[in-house]
Amino acid sequence: MIILSKVLPFFLMPLGVATALVLAGIVLRRRRLCLAGILVLWVAAMPVTSDPFMRMIEGHAVRMAAEDMPGADAIVVLSGGRVTAPGDPPVSEWNDADRFFGGIALFKAGKAPLLVFTDGWSPWQPDMPSQGLAMQEHALDMGGPAGSLRVT
């Protein structure tokens, strides 16, 4: 099921549509299908079309300062954003740390007494350390109180 949730969206996005059109054009020997695929990719890649499309999908939310956010019972930081660096032994490193540092900022601003990291494991990266535990360890290294940090 996880593979379906990762593969299916590709075919609904402009790159997937363009790829399907080009491949169909090659197989069916239809130059217009190939050109349509290239046109879809070109139009989708232009900022004049891609920026409004992303705003439509993401909404018009803006990032707020941690101090302006309401309080909560807990702050939950979703796992992800870590990759295995090449080499031996495998080392987990950041790919995108925005969620982690956003959660830390909220916790430091006193918005909740608990900081919870969801644990994640990727079936195609079995040697990668547990993401939740890696985030918890990094938070502890930054001076986070051990009693307030949890991993699902």
C-alpha positions in Angstrom: 0.0 0.0 0.0 2.9 2.4 0.8 4.3 1.9 -2.7 0.8 2.7 -4.2 0.6 5.9 -2.2 4.0 7.0 -3.4 3.7 5.9 -7.1 0.1 6.8 -7.9 0.4 10.6 -7.3 3.3 10.7 -9.8 0.9 10.0 -12.6 -1.5 12.7 -11.5 1.1 15.4 -11.4 2.4 17.3 -14.5 5.7 15.3 -14.7 3.7 12.1 -14.7 1.2 13.3 -17.3 4.0 14.6 -19.5 5.9 11.3 -19.2 2.8 9.3 -20.0 2.0 11.4 -23.0 5.6 11.2 -24.4 5.7 7.4 -23.8 2.3 7.0 -25.5 3.5 9.1 -28.4 6.6 6.9 -28.8 4.7 3.6 -28.6 1.8 4.8 -30.8 4.2 6.7 -33.1 2.2 9.9 -32.7 4.3 13.0 -32.8 1.4 15.1 -31.4 1.3 13.1 -28.2 5.0 13.7 -27.7 4.6 17.4 -28.3 1.6 17.6 -26.0 3.8 15.9 -23.2 6.5 18.4 -23.8 4.0 21.3 -23.8 2.4 20.1 -20.5 5.9 20.0 -18.9 6.9 23.4 -20.2 3.7 25.1 -19.1 3.7 23.5 -15.7 7.4 24.5 -15.1 6.8 28.2 -15.8 6.6 30.3 -12.7 3.6 32.2 -14.1 1.6 28.9 -13.9 3.4 26.9 -11.3 3.3 29.6 -8.5 -0.5 30.1 -8.5 -1.0 26.3 -8.8 1.1 25.7 -5.7 -0.7 28.5 -3.8 -4.0 26.9 -4.8 -2.9 23.5 -3.5 -1.0 24.7 -0.4 -3.5 27.5 0.5 -2.6 31.1 1.3 -1.2 30.4 4.7 1.8 32.2 5.9 4.3 31.2 8.5 3.7 32.7 11.9 6.2 33.4 14.7 6.2 30.7 17.4 5.2 33.3 20.0 2.0 34.1 18.1 0.8 30.5 18.0 -1.8 29.2 20.5 -0.9 26.8 23.2 -1.6 23.1 23.0 -1.3 19.9 25.1 1.6 18.6 22.9 3.6 19.5 19.8 3.8 16.7 17.3 6.7 16.7 14.8 6.1 14.3 11.9 9.0 12.1 11.0 10.6 12.4 7.6 13.2 14.7 6.2 16.1 12.5 7.0 18.1 10.4 4.6 20.9 7.9 4.9 24.2 9.3 3.8 26.4 7.1 1.7 29.1 5.2 3.4 29.6 2.6 6.0 28.3 2.6 8.7 25.0 4.2 7.6 24.6 7.7 9.0 21.2 9.5 9.2 21.4 13.2 8.1 19.0 16.0 7.4 17.4 16.4 4.0 14.7 18.9 5.2 14.7 20.0 8.8 12.0 22.6 8.8 9.5 20.5 10.7 12.0 19.6 13.4 13.2 23.2 14.0 9.6 24.5 13.9 8.7 22.0 16.6 11.7 23.0 18.7 10.9 26.7 18.3 7.3 26.1 19.5 8.6 24.1 22.4 11.1 26.8 23.4 8.3 29.4 23.2 6.5 27.4 25.9 3.5 26.4 23.7 3.2 22.9 25.1 4.7 20.8 27.8 5.5 17.8 25.5 7.3 17.5 22.3 6.4 14.3 20.4 8.3 12.9 17.5 6.6 10.3 15.3 8.8 7.3 14.6 9.2 6.3 11.0 10.9 3.6 9.1 11.3 3.4 5.3 11.1 -0.1 3.7 13.5 0.9 1.0 16.1 2.2 3.5 16.2 -0.6 6.1 19.7 0.4 7.4 18.6 3.9 8.3 18.2 4.6 12.0 14.7 5.2 13.4 13.7 8.7 12.4 11.9 9.5 15.6 14.7 8.4 17.8 17.2 10.3 15.7 15.1 13.5 16.1 14.8 12.9 19.8 18.6 12.4 20.1 19.2 15.6 18.2 16.7 17.5 20.4 18.5 16.2 23.5 21.9 17.4 22.0 20.3 20.8 21.6 19.5 20.9 25.3 15.9 19.7 25.3 14.7 18.2 28.6 14.6 14.4 28.4 11.3 14.3 30.4 9.4 16.4 27.9 10.5 14.5 24.7 8.6 11.5 23.5 8.7 9.2 20.4 5.6 7.4 19.2 
